[in-house]
Amino acid sequence: MEEKIKEKIDDIRVFLNIEGGDIEYIKYEDGYVYVKLLGACANCSYIDVTIKDTIESYLQEEIPEIKGVINVEL
């Protein structure tokens, strides 16, 4: 499951990189994917929209077992 998630995150990364951002996979646990947004995405006022409408929606479409995506601020 983790390899599948990482592949899909790599797909998303391309689009985030265009805007000066990036995404780091942290873990998959109890149906939730934990990520950390980096670069321009980390401080963007649209971070919640990016998580829900872009990352979460894409991952759930590709991997229906995913319940949600959580941004981790380390």
mmCIF file of the N, C-alpha and C atoms, coordinates in Angstrom:
data_MODEL
# 
_entry.id   MODEL 
# 
loop_
_atom_site.group_PDB 
_atom_site.id 
_atom_site.type_symbol 
_atom_site.label_atom_id 
_atom_site.label_alt_id 
_atom_site.label_comp_id 
_atom_site.label_asym_id 
_atom_site.label_entity_id 
_atom_site.label_seq_id 
_atom_site.pdbx_PDB_ins_code 
_atom_site.Cartn_x 
_atom_site.Cartn_y 
_atom_site.Cartn_z 
_atom_site.occupancy 
_atom_site.B_iso_or_equiv 
_atom_site.pdbx_formal_charge 
_atom_site.auth_seq_id 
_atom_site.auth_comp_id 
_atom_site.auth_asym_id 
_atom_site.auth_atom_id 
_atom_site.pdbx_PDB_model_num 
ATOM 1   N N  . MET A 1 1  ? 0.830   -1.200 0.000   1.00 0.00 ? 1  MET A N  1 
ATOM 2   C CA . MET A 1 1  ? 0.000   0.000  0.000   1.00 0.00 ? 1  MET A CA 1 
ATOM 3   C C  . MET A 1 1  ? 0.874   1.264  0.000   1.00 0.00 ? 1  MET A C  1 
ATOM 4   N N  . GLU A 1 2  ? 1.933   1.252  0.814   1.00 0.00 ? 2  GLU A N  1 
ATOM 5   C CA . GLU A 1 2  ? 2.789   2.438  0.886   1.00 0.00 ? 2  GLU A CA 1 
ATOM 6   C C  . GLU A 1 2  ? 3.436   2.761  -0.460  1.00 0.00 ? 2  GLU A C  1 
ATOM 7   N N  . GLU A 1 3  ? 3.868   1.754  -1.188  1.00 0.00 ? 3  GLU A N  1 
ATOM 8   C CA . GLU A 1 3  ? 4.494   1.992  -2.493  1.00 0.00 ? 3  GLU A CA 1 
ATOM 9   C C  . GLU A 1 3  ? 3.503   2.630  -3.468  1.00 0.00 ? 3  GLU A C  1 
ATOM 10  N N  . LYS A 1 4  ? 2.267   2.144  -3.427  1.00 0.00 ? 4  LYS A N  1 
ATOM 11  C CA . LYS A 1 4  ? 1.212   2.691  -4.270  1.00 0.00 ? 4  LYS A CA 1 
ATOM 12  C C  . LYS A 1 4  ? 0.976   4.177  -3.944  1.00 0.00 ? 4  LYS A C  1 
ATOM 13  N N  . ILE A 1 5  ? 0.919   4.479  -2.653  1.00 0.00 ? 5  ILE A N  1 
ATOM 14  C CA . ILE A 1 5  ? 0.706   5.857  -2.195  1.00 0.00 ? 5  ILE A CA 1 
ATOM 15  C C  . ILE A 1 5  ? 1.867   6.738  -2.631  1.00 0.00 ? 5  ILE A C  1 
ATOM 16  N N  . LYS A 1 6  ? 3.086   6.250  -2.448  1.00 0.00 ? 6  LYS A N  1 
ATOM 17  C CA . LYS A 1 6  ? 4.268   7.030  -2.825  1.00 0.00 ? 6  LYS A CA 1 
ATOM 18  C C  . LYS A 1 6  ? 4.283   7.328  -4.325  1.00 0.00 ? 6  LYS A C  1 
ATOM 19  N N  . GLU A 1 7  ? 3.861   6.370  -5.136  1.00 0.00 ? 7  GLU A N  1 
ATOM 20  C CA . GLU A 1 7  ? 3.791   6.588  -6.588  1.00 0.00 ? 7  GLU A CA 1 
ATOM 21  C C  . GLU A 1 7  ? 2.817   7.717  -6.920  1.00 0.00 ? 7  GLU A C  1 
ATOM 22  N N  . LYS A 1 8  ? 1.668   7.698  -6.264  1.00 0.00 ? 8  LYS A N  1 
ATOM 23  C CA . LYS A 1 8  ? 0.653   8.723  -6.521  1.00 0.00 ? 8  LYS A CA 1 
ATOM 24  C C  . LYS A 1 8  ? 1.095   10.093 -6.002  1.00 0.00 ? 8  LYS A C  1 
ATOM 25  N N  . ILE A 1 9  ? 1.805   10.099 -4.892  1.00 0.00 ? 9  ILE A N  1 
ATOM 26  C CA . ILE A 1 9  ? 2.339   11.356 -4.363  1.00 0.00 ? 9  ILE A CA 1 
ATOM 27  C C  . ILE A 1 9  ? 3.369   11.933 -5.333  1.00 0.00 ? 9  ILE A C  1 
ATOM 28  N N  . ASP A 1 10 ? 4.147   11.066 -5.960  1.00 0.00 ? 10 ASP A N  1 
ATOM 29  C CA . ASP A 1 10 ? 5.106   11.539 -6.968  1.00 0.00 ? 10 ASP A CA 1 
ATOM 30  C C  . ASP A 1 10 ? 4.384   12.206 -8.135  1.00 0.00 ? 10 ASP A C  1 
ATOM 31  N N  . ASP A 1 11 ? 3.201   11.701 -8.488  1.00 0.00 ? 11 ASP A N  1 
ATOM 32  C CA . ASP A 1 11 ? 2.394   12.332 -9.542  1.00 0.00 ? 11 ASP A CA 1 
ATOM 33  C C  . ASP A 1 11 ? 1.988   13.747 -9.127  1.00 0.00 ? 11 ASP A C  1 
ATOM 34  N N  . ILE A 1 12 ? 1.583   13.898 -7.888  1.00 0.00 ? 12 ILE A N  1 
ATOM 35  C CA . ILE A 1 12 ? 1.147   15.190 -7.355  1.00 0.00 ? 12 ILE A CA 1 
ATOM 36  C C  . ILE A 1 12 ? 2.331   16.146 -7.237  1.00 0.00 ? 12 ILE A C  1 
ATOM 37  N N  . ARG A 1 13 ? 3.471   15.620 -6.842  1.00 0.00 ? 13 ARG A N  1 
ATOM 38  C CA . ARG A 1 13 ? 4.676   16.428 -6.621  1.00 0.00 ? 13 ARG A CA 1 
ATOM 39  C C  . ARG A 1 13 ? 5.011   17.307 -7.836  1.00 0.00 ? 13 ARG A C  1 
ATOM 40  N N  . VAL A 1 14 ? 4.837   16.761 -9.014  1.00 0.00 ? 14 VAL A N  1 
ATOM 41  C CA . VAL A 1 14 ? 5.141   17.501 -10.246 1.00 0.00 ? 14 VAL A CA 1 
ATOM 42  C C  . VAL A 1 14 ? 4.393   18.834 -10.272 1.00 0.00 ? 14 VAL A C  1 
ATOM 43  N N  . PHE A 1 15 ? 3.129   18.819 -9.921  1.00 0.00 ? 15 PHE A N  1 
ATOM 44  C CA . PHE A 1 15 ? 2.316   20.033 -9.949  1.00 0.00 ? 15 PHE A CA 1 
ATOM 45  C C  . PHE A 1 15 ? 2.686   20.989 -8.823  1.00 0.00 ? 15 PHE A C  1 
ATOM 46  N N  . LEU A 1 16 ? 3.014   20.453 -7.658  1.00 0.00 ? 16 LEU A N  1 
ATOM 47  C CA . LEU A 1 16 ? 3.422   21.308 -6.543  1.00 0.00 ? 16 LEU A CA 1 
ATOM 48  C C  . LEU A 1 16 ? 4.759   21.973 -6.832  1.00 0.00 ? 16 LEU A C  1 
ATOM 49  N N  . ASN A 1 17 ? 5.671   21.242 -7.466  1.00 0.00 ? 17 ASN A N  1 
ATOM 50  C CA . ASN A 1 17 ? 6.984   21.794 -7.813  1.00 0.00 ? 17 ASN A CA 1 
ATOM 51  C C  . ASN A 1 17 ? 6.874   22.994 -8.741  1.00 0.00 ? 17 ASN A C  1 
ATOM 52  N N  . ILE A 1 18 ? 5.899   22.977 -9.630  1.00 0.00 ? 18 ILE A N  1 
ATOM 53  C CA . ILE A 1 18 ? 5.691   24.095 -10.564 1.00 0.00 ? 18 ILE A CA 1 
ATOM 54  C C  . ILE A 1 18 ? 5.426   25.388 -9.797  1.00 0.00 ? 18 ILE A C  1 
ATOM 55  N N  . GLU A 1 19 ? 4.737   25.264 -8.658  1.00 0.00 ? 19 GLU A N  1 
ATOM 56  C CA . GLU A 1 19 ? 4.390   26.439 -7.845  1.00 0.00 ? 19 GLU A CA 1 
ATOM 57  C C  . GLU A 1 19 ? 5.436   26.733 -6.767  1.00 0.00 ? 19 GLU A C  1 
ATOM 58  N N  . GLY A 1 20 ? 6.554   26.007 -6.782  1.00 0.00 ? 20 GLY A N  1 
ATOM 59  C CA . GLY A 1 20 ? 7.610   26.240 -5.790  1.00 0.00 ? 20 GLY A CA 1 
ATOM 60  C C  . GLY A 1 20 ? 7.419   25.444 -4.513  1.00 0.00 ? 20 GLY A C  1 
ATOM 61  N N  . GLY A 1 21 ? 6.521   24.474 -4.530  1.00 0.00 ? 21 GLY A N  1 
ATOM 62  C CA . GLY A 1 21 ? 6.273   23.672 -3.339  1.00 0.00 ? 21 GLY A CA 1 
ATOM 63  C C  . GLY A 1 21 ? 6.730   22.236 -3.515  1.00 0.00 ? 21 GLY A C  1 
ATOM 64  N N  . ASP A 1 22 ? 6.491   21.451 -2.489  1.00 0.00 ? 22 ASP A N  1 
ATOM 65  C CA . ASP A 1 22 ? 6.837   20.033 -2.536  1.00 0.00 ? 22 ASP A CA 1 
ATOM 66  C C  . ASP A 1 22 ? 6.005   19.313 -1.478  1.00 0.00 ? 22 ASP A C  1 
ATOM 67  N N  . ILE A 1 23 ? 6.064   17.997 -1.516  1.00 0.00 ? 23 ILE A N  1 
ATOM 68  C CA . ILE A 1 23 ? 5.323   17.174 -0.574  1.00 0.00 ? 23 ILE A CA 1 
ATOM 69  C C  . ILE A 1 23 ? 6.214   16.022 -0.137  1.00 0.00 ? 23 ILE A C  1 
ATOM 70  N N  . GLU A 1 24 ? 6.164   15.718 1.149   1.00 0.00 ? 24 GLU A N  1 
ATOM 71  C CA . GLU A 1 24 ? 6.930   14.600 1.697   1.00 0.00 ? 24 GLU A CA 1 
ATOM 72  C C  . GLU A 1 24 ? 5.957   13.592 2.300   1.00 0.00 ? 24 GLU A C  1 
ATOM 73  N N  . TYR A 1 25 ? 6.083   12.341 1.913   1.00 0.00 ? 25 TYR A N  1 
ATOM 74  C CA . TYR A 1 25 ? 5.278   11.268 2.494   1.00 0.00 ? 25 TYR A CA 1 
ATOM 75  C C  . TYR A 1 25 ? 5.835   10.958 3.875   1.00 0.00 ? 25 TYR A C  1 
ATOM 76  N N  . ILE A 1 26 ? 4.969   10.891 4.874   1.00 0.00 ? 26 ILE A N  1 
ATOM 77  C CA . ILE A 1 26 ? 5.396   10.563 6.237   1.00 0.00 ? 26 ILE A CA 1 
ATOM 78  C C  . ILE A 1 26 ? 5.031   9.114  6.566   1.00 0.00 ? 26 ILE A C  1 
ATOM 79  N N  . LYS A 1 27 ? 3.721   8.787  6.488   1.00 0.00 ? 27 LYS A N  1 
ATOM 80  C CA . LYS A 1 27 ? 3.300   7.420  6.801   1.00 0.00 ? 27 LYS A CA 1 
ATOM 81  C C  . LYS A 1 27 ? 1.856   7.189  6.376   1.00 0.00 ? 27 LYS A C  1 
ATOM 82  N N  . TYR A 1 28 ? 1.470   5.924  6.388   1.00 0.00 ? 28 TYR A N  1 
ATOM 83  C CA . TYR A 1 28 ? 0.082   5.515  6.155   1.00 0.00 ? 28 TYR A CA 1 
ATOM 84  C C  . TYR A 1 28 ? -0.338  4.733  7.377   1.00 0.00 ? 28 TYR A C  1 
ATOM 85  N N  . GLU A 1 29 ? -1.434  5.168  8.019   1.00 0.00 ? 29 GLU A N  1 
ATOM 86  C CA . GLU A 1 29 ? -1.862  4.510  9.257   1.00 0.00 ? 29 GLU A CA 1 
ATOM 87  C C  . GLU A 1 29 ? -3.374  4.624  9.415   1.00 0.00 ? 29 GLU A C  1 
ATOM 88  N N  . ASP A 1 30 ? -4.013  3.494  9.655   1.00 0.00 ? 30 ASP A N  1 
ATOM 89  C CA . ASP A 1 30 ? -5.460  3.447  9.895   1.00 0.00 ? 30 ASP A CA 1 
ATOM 90  C C  . ASP A 1 30 ? -6.283  4.114  8.791   1.00 0.00 ? 30 ASP A C  1 
ATOM 91  N N  . GLY A 1 31 ? -5.821  3.971  7.547   1.00 0.00 ? 31 GLY A N  1 
ATOM 92  C CA . GLY A 1 31 ? -6.551  4.533  6.416   1.00 0.00 ? 31 GLY A CA 1 
ATOM 93  C C  . GLY A 1 31 ? -6.207  5.972  6.086   1.00 0.00 ? 31 GLY A C  1 
ATOM 94  N N  . TYR A 1 32 ? -5.342  6.588  6.876   1.00 0.00 ? 32 TYR A N  1 
ATOM 95  C CA . TYR A 1 32 ? -4.966  7.988  6.656   1.00 0.00 ? 32 TYR A CA 1 
ATOM 96  C C  . TYR A 1 32 ? -3.532  8.104  6.166   1.00 0.00 ? 32 TYR A C  1 
ATOM 97  N N  . VAL A 1 33 ? -3.337  9.014  5.215   1.00 0.00 ? 33 VAL A N  1 
ATOM 98  C CA . VAL A 1 33 ? -2.013  9.297  4.685   1.00 0.00 ? 33 VAL A CA 1 
ATOM 99  C C  . VAL A 1 33 ? -1.517  10.573 5.359   1.00 0.00 ? 33 VAL A C  1 
ATOM 100 N N  . TYR A 1 34 ? -0.346  10.492 5.944   1.00 0.00 ? 34 TYR A N  1 
ATOM 101 C CA . TYR A 1 34 ? 0.268   11.640 6.604   1.00 0.00 ? 34 TYR A CA 1 
ATOM 102 C C  . TYR A 1 34 ? 1.361   12.181 5.697   1.00 0.00 ? 34 TYR A C  1 
ATOM 103 N N  . VAL A 1 35 ? 1.281   13.476 5.396   1.00 0.00 ? 35 VAL A N  1 
ATOM 104 C CA . VAL A 1 35 ? 2.247   14.126 4.529   1.00 0.00 ? 35 VAL A CA 1 
ATOM 105 C C  . VAL A 1 35 ? 2.700   15.430 5.172   1.00 0.00 ? 35 VAL A C  1 
ATOM 106 N N  . LYS A 1 36 ? 3.774   15.970 4.630   1.00 0.00 ? 36 LYS A N  1 
ATOM 107 C CA . LYS A 1 36 ? 4.233   17.292 5.053   1.00 0.00 ? 36 LYS A CA 1 
ATOM 108 C C  . LYS A 1 36 ? 4.422   18.108 3.787   1.00 0.00 ? 36 LYS A C  1 
ATOM 109 N N  . LEU A 1 37 ? 3.751   19.256 3.718   1.00 0.00 ? 37 LEU A N  1 
ATOM 110 C CA . LEU A 1 37 ? 3.927   20.150 2.587   1.00 0.00 ? 37 LEU A CA 1 
ATOM 111 C C  . LEU A 1 37 ? 5.139   21.031 2.852   1.00 0.00 ? 37 LEU A C  1 
ATOM 112 N N  . LEU A 1 38 ? 5.943   21.227 1.798   1.00 0.00 ? 38 LEU A N  1 
ATOM 113 C CA . LEU A 1 38 ? 7.203   21.944 1.922   1.00 0.00 ? 38 LEU A CA 1 
ATOM 114 C C  . LEU A 1 38 ? 7.261   23.114 0.942   1.00 0.00 ? 38 LEU A C  1 
ATOM 115 N N  . GLY A 1 39 ? 8.274   23.944 1.106   1.00 0.00 ? 39 GLY A N  1 
ATOM 116 C CA . GLY A 1 39 ? 8.484   25.061 0.194   1.00 0.00 ? 39 GLY A CA 1 
ATOM 117 C C  . GLY A 1 39 ? 7.335   26.046 0.243   1.00 0.00 ? 39 GLY A C  1 
ATOM 118 N N  . ALA A 1 40 ? 6.962   26.558 -0.913  1.00 0.00 ? 40 ALA A N  1 
ATOM 119 C CA . ALA A 1 40 ? 5.890   27.553 -0.997  1.00 0.00 ? 40 ALA A CA 1 
ATOM 120 C C  . ALA A 1 40 ? 4.570   27.003 -0.460  1.00 0.00 ? 40 ALA A C  1 
ATOM 121 N N  . CYS A 1 41 ? 4.351   25.708 -0.579  1.00 0.00 ? 41 CYS A N  1 
ATOM 122 C CA . CYS A 1 41 ? 3.090   25.105 -0.116  1.00 0.00 ? 41 CYS A CA 1 
ATOM 123 C C  . CYS A 1 41 ? 2.956   25.139 1.415   1.00 0.00 ? 41 CYS A C  1 
ATOM 124 N N  . ALA A 1 42 ? 4.064   25.100 2.117   1.00 0.00 ? 42 ALA A N  1 
ATOM 125 C CA . ALA A 1 42 ? 4.028   25.061 3.581   1.00 0.00 ? 42 ALA A CA 1 
ATOM 126 C C  . ALA A 1 42 ? 3.443   26.327 4.178   1.00 0.00 ? 42 ALA A C  1 
ATOM 127 N N  . ASN A 1 43 ? 3.636   27.455 3.509   1.00 0.00 ? 43 ASN A N  1 
ATOM 128 C CA . ASN A 1 43 ? 3.178   28.740 4.041   1.00 0.00 ? 43 ASN A CA 1 
ATOM 129 C C  . ASN A 1 43 ? 2.033   29.350 3.250   1.00 0.00 ? 43 ASN A C  1 
ATOM 130 N N  . CYS A 1 44 ? 1.486   28.589 2.336   1.00 0.00 ? 44 CYS A N  1 
ATOM 131 C CA . CYS A 1 44 ? 0.428   29.094 1.467   1.00 0.00 ? 44 CYS A CA 1 
ATOM 132 C C  . CYS A 1 44 ? -0.896  29.205 2.235   1.00 0.00 ? 44 CYS A C  1 
ATOM 133 N N  . SER A 1 45 ? -1.637  30.266 1.944   1.00 0.00 ? 45 SER A N  1 
ATOM 134 C CA . SER A 1 45 ? -2.929  30.444 2.612   1.00 0.00 ? 45 SER A CA 1 
ATOM 135 C C  . SER A 1 45 ? -3.975  29.443 2.115   1.00 0.00 ? 45 SER A C  1 
ATOM 136 N N  . TYR A 1 46 ? -3.682  28.743 1.017   1.00 0.00 ? 46 TYR A N  1 
ATOM 137 C CA . TYR A 1 46 ? -4.602  27.754 0.469   1.00 0.00 ? 46 TYR A CA 1 
ATOM 138 C C  . TYR A 1 46 ? -4.200  26.326 0.830   1.00 0.00 ? 46 TYR A C  1 
ATOM 139 N N  . ILE A 1 47 ? -3.433  26.157 1.880   1.00 0.00 ? 47 ILE A N  1 
ATOM 140 C CA . ILE A 1 47 ? -2.918  24.831 2.247   1.00 0.00 ? 47 ILE A CA 1 
ATOM 141 C C  . ILE A 1 47 ? -4.053  23.833 2.491   1.00 0.00 ? 47 ILE A C  1 
ATOM 142 N N  . ASP A 1 48 ? -5.119  24.260 3.158   1.00 0.00 ? 48 ASP A N  1 
ATOM 143 C CA . ASP A 1 48 ? -6.242  23.355 3.438   1.00 0.00 ? 48 ASP A CA 1 
ATOM 144 C C  . ASP A 1 48 ? -6.940  22.932 2.148   1.00 0.00 ? 48 ASP A C  1 
ATOM 145 N N  . VAL A 1 49 ? -7.068  23.859 1.221   1.00 0.00 ? 49 VAL A N  1 
ATOM 146 C CA . VAL A 1 49 ? -7.689  23.559 -0.071  1.00 0.00 ? 49 VAL A CA 1 
ATOM 147 C C  . VAL A 1 49 ? -6.804  22.574 -0.844  1.00 0.00 ? 49 VAL A C  1 
ATOM 148 N N  . THR A 1 50 ? -5.514  22.808 -0.820  1.00 0.00 ? 50 THR A N  1 
ATOM 149 C CA . THR A 1 50 ? -4.575  21.906 -1.504  1.00 0.00 ? 50 THR A CA 1 
ATOM 150 C C  . THR A 1 50 ? -4.662  20.504 -0.938  1.00 0.00 ? 50 THR A C  1 
ATOM 151 N N  . ILE A 1 51 ? -4.723  20.403 0.391   1.00 0.00 ? 51 ILE A N  1 
ATOM 152 C CA . ILE A 1 51 ? -4.809  19.079 1.033   1.00 0.00 ? 51 ILE A CA 1 
ATOM 153 C C  . ILE A 1 51 ? -6.111  18.391 0.643   1.00 0.00 ? 51 ILE A C  1 
ATOM 154 N N  . LYS A 1 52 ? -7.239  19.031 0.856   1.00 0.00 ? 52 LYS A N  1 
ATOM 155 C CA . LYS A 1 52 ? -8.549  18.396 0.640   1.00 0.00 ? 52 LYS A CA 1 
ATOM 156 C C  . LYS A 1 52 ? -8.911  18.236 -0.835  1.00 0.00 ? 52 LYS A C  1 
ATOM 157 N N  . ASP A 1 53 ? -8.858  19.338 -1.569  1.00 0.00 ? 53 ASP A N  1 
ATOM 158 C CA . ASP A 1 53 ? -9.375  19.333 -2.941  1.00 0.00 ? 53 ASP A CA 1 
ATOM 159 C C  . ASP A 1 53 ? -8.405  18.767 -3.976  1.00 0.00 ? 53 ASP A C  1 
ATOM 160 N N  . THR A 1 54 ? -7.136  18.757 -3.658  1.00 0.00 ? 54 THR A N  1 
ATOM 161 C CA . THR A 1 54 ? -6.169  18.264 -4.633  1.00 0.00 ? 54 THR A CA 1 
ATOM 162 C C  . THR A 1 54 ? -5.582  16.923 -4.202  1.00 0.00 ? 54 THR A C  1 
ATOM 163 N N  . ILE A 1 55 ? -4.854  16.928 -3.106  1.00 0.00 ? 55 ILE A N  1 
ATOM 164 C CA . ILE A 1 55 ? -4.122  15.729 -2.693  1.00 0.00 ? 55 ILE A CA 1 
ATOM 165 C C  . ILE A 1 55 ? -5.074  14.629 -2.234  1.00 0.00 ? 55 ILE A C  1 
ATOM 166 N N  . GLU A 1 56 ? -5.946  14.942 -1.289  1.00 0.00 ? 56 GLU A N  1 
ATOM 167 C CA . GLU A 1 56 ? -6.861  13.929 -0.761  1.00 0.00 ? 56 GLU A CA 1 
ATOM 168 C C  . GLU A 1 56 ? -7.798  13.390 -1.844  1.00 0.00 ? 56 GLU A C  1 
ATOM 169 N N  . SER A 1 57 ? -8.370  14.281 -2.620  1.00 0.00 ? 57 SER A N  1 
ATOM 170 C CA . SER A 1 57 ? -9.318  13.844 -3.639  1.00 0.00 ? 57 SER A CA 1 
ATOM 171 C C  . SER A 1 57 ? -8.637  12.958 -4.684  1.00 0.00 ? 57 SER A C  1 
ATOM 172 N N  . TYR A 1 58 ? -7.421  13.311 -5.098  1.00 0.00 ? 58 TYR A N  1 
ATOM 173 C CA . TYR A 1 58 ? -6.691  12.490 -6.074  1.00 0.00 ? 58 TYR A CA 1 
ATOM 174 C C  . TYR A 1 58 ? -6.333  11.125 -5.487  1.00 0.00 ? 58 TYR A C  1 
ATOM 175 N N  . LEU A 1 59 ? -5.814  11.115 -4.282  1.00 0.00 ? 59 LEU A N  1 
ATOM 176 C CA . LEU A 1 59 ? -5.425  9.841  -3.673  1.00 0.00 ? 59 LEU A CA 1 
ATOM 177 C C  . LEU A 1 59 ? -6.632  8.926  -3.457  1.00 0.00 ? 59 LEU A C  1 
ATOM 178 N N  . GLN A 1 60 ? -7.753  9.485  -3.020  1.00 0.00 ? 60 GLN A N  1 
ATOM 179 C CA . GLN A 1 60 ? -8.957  8.670  -2.805  1.00 0.00 ? 60 GLN A CA 1 
ATOM 180 C C  . GLN A 1 60 ? -9.513  8.139  -4.114  1.00 0.00 ? 60 GLN A C  1 
ATOM 181 N N  . GLU A 1 61 ? -9.384  8.911  -5.161  1.00 0.00 ? 61 GLU A N  1 
ATOM 182 C CA . GLU A 1 61 ? -9.845  8.459  -6.472  1.00 0.00 ? 61 GLU A CA 1 
ATOM 183 C C  . GLU A 1 61 ? -8.991  7.289  -6.968  1.00 0.00 ? 61 GLU A C  1 
ATOM 184 N N  . GLU A 1 62 ? -7.695  7.376  -6.735  1.00 0.00 ? 62 GLU A N  1 
ATOM 185 C CA . GLU A 1 62 ? -6.767  6.348  -7.194  1.00 0.00 ? 62 GLU A CA 1 
ATOM 186 C C  . GLU A 1 62 ? -6.701  5.140  -6.256  1.00 0.00 ? 62 GLU A C  1 
ATOM 187 N N  . ILE A 1 63 ? -6.867  5.406  -4.945  1.00 0.00 ? 63 ILE A N  1 
ATOM 188 C CA . ILE A 1 63 ? -6.774  4.348  -3.926  1.00 0.00 ? 63 ILE A CA 1 
ATOM 189 C C  . ILE A 1 63 ? -7.960  4.519  -2.973  1.00 0.00 ? 63 ILE A C  1 
ATOM 190 N N  . PRO A 1 64 ? -9.091  3.880  -3.273  1.00 0.00 ? 64 PRO A N  1 
ATOM 191 C CA . PRO A 1 64 ? -10.325 4.084  -2.492  1.00 0.00 ? 64 PRO A CA 1 
ATOM 192 C C  . PRO A 1 64 ? -10.222 3.748  -0.996  1.00 0.00 ? 64 PRO A C  1 
ATOM 193 N N  . GLU A 1 65 ? -9.251  2.970  -0.596  1.00 0.00 ? 65 GLU A N  1 
ATOM 194 C CA . GLU A 1 65 ? -9.103  2.607  0.828   1.00 0.00 ? 65 GLU A CA 1 
ATOM 195 C C  . GLU A 1 65 ? -8.674  3.785  1.697   1.00 0.00 ? 65 GLU A C  1 
ATOM 196 N N  . ILE A 1 66 ? -8.187  4.839  1.076   1.00 0.00 ? 66 ILE A N  1 
ATOM 197 C CA . ILE A 1 66 ? -7.718  6.002  1.832   1.00 0.00 ? 66 ILE A CA 1 
ATOM 198 C C  . ILE A 1 66 ? -8.914  6.793  2.363   1.00 0.00 ? 66 ILE A C  1 
ATOM 199 N N  . LYS A 1 67 ? -8.903  7.024  3.684   1.00 0.00 ? 67 LYS A N  1 
ATOM 200 C CA . LYS A 1 67 ? -9.986  7.771  4.340   1.00 0.00 ? 67 LYS A CA 1 
ATOM 201 C C  . LYS A 1 67 ? -9.738  9.277  4.310   1.00 0.00 ? 67 LYS A C  1 
ATOM 202 N N  . GLY A 1 68 ? -8.469  9.665  4.293   1.00 0.00 ? 68 GLY A N  1 
ATOM 203 C CA . GLY A 1 68 ? -8.143  11.087 4.311   1.00 0.00 ? 68 GLY A CA 1 
ATOM 204 C C  . GLY A 1 68 ? -6.663  11.323 4.289   1.00 0.00 ? 68 GLY A C  1 
ATOM 205 N N  . VAL A 1 69 ? -6.308  12.604 4.196   1.00 0.00 ? 69 VAL A N  1 
ATOM 206 C CA . VAL A 1 69 ? -4.908  13.034 4.185   1.00 0.00 ? 69 VAL A CA 1 
ATOM 207 C C  . VAL A 1 69 ? -4.719  14.057 5.295   1.00 0.00 ? 69 VAL A C  1 
ATOM 208 N N  . ILE A 1 70 ? -3.662  13.897 6.054   1.00 0.00 ? 70 ILE A N  1 
ATOM 209 C CA . ILE A 1 70 ? -3.366  14.794 7.173   1.00 0.00 ? 70 ILE A CA 1 
ATOM 210 C C  . ILE A 1 70 ? -2.013  15.423 6.939   1.00 0.00 ? 70 ILE A C  1 
ATOM 211 N N  . ASN A 1 71 ? -1.966  16.754 7.004   1.00 0.00 ? 71 ASN A N  1 
ATOM 212 C CA . ASN A 1 71 ? -0.705  17.474 6.891   1.00 0.00 ? 71 ASN A CA 1 
ATOM 213 C C  . ASN A 1 71 ? -0.051  17.534 8.261   1.00 0.00 ? 71 ASN A C  1 
ATOM 214 N N  . VAL A 1 72 ? 1.181   17.112 8.325   1.00 0.00 ? 72 VAL A N  1 
ATOM 215 C CA . VAL A 1 72 ? 1.943   17.084 9.581   1.00 0.00 ? 72 VAL A CA 1 
ATOM 216 C C  . VAL A 1 72 ? 2.927   18.232 9.565   1.00 0.00 ? 72 VAL A C  1 
ATOM 217 N N  . GLU A 1 73 ? 2.924   19.003 10.620  1.00 0.00 ? 73 GLU A N  1 
ATOM 218 C CA . GLU A 1 73 ? 3.898   20.092 10.749  1.00 0.00 ? 73 GLU A CA 1 
ATOM 219 C C  . GLU A 1 73 ? 4.942   19.646 11.741  1.00 0.00 ? 73 GLU A C  1 
ATOM 220 N N  . LEU A 1 74 ? 6.107   19.255 11.232  1.00 0.00 ? 74 LEU A N  1 
ATOM 221 C CA . LEU A 1 74 ? 7.189   18.755 12.099  1.00 0.00 ? 74 LEU A CA 1 
ATOM 222 C C  . LEU A 1 74 ? 8.104   19.866 12.539  1.00 0.00 ? 74 LEU A C  1 
# 
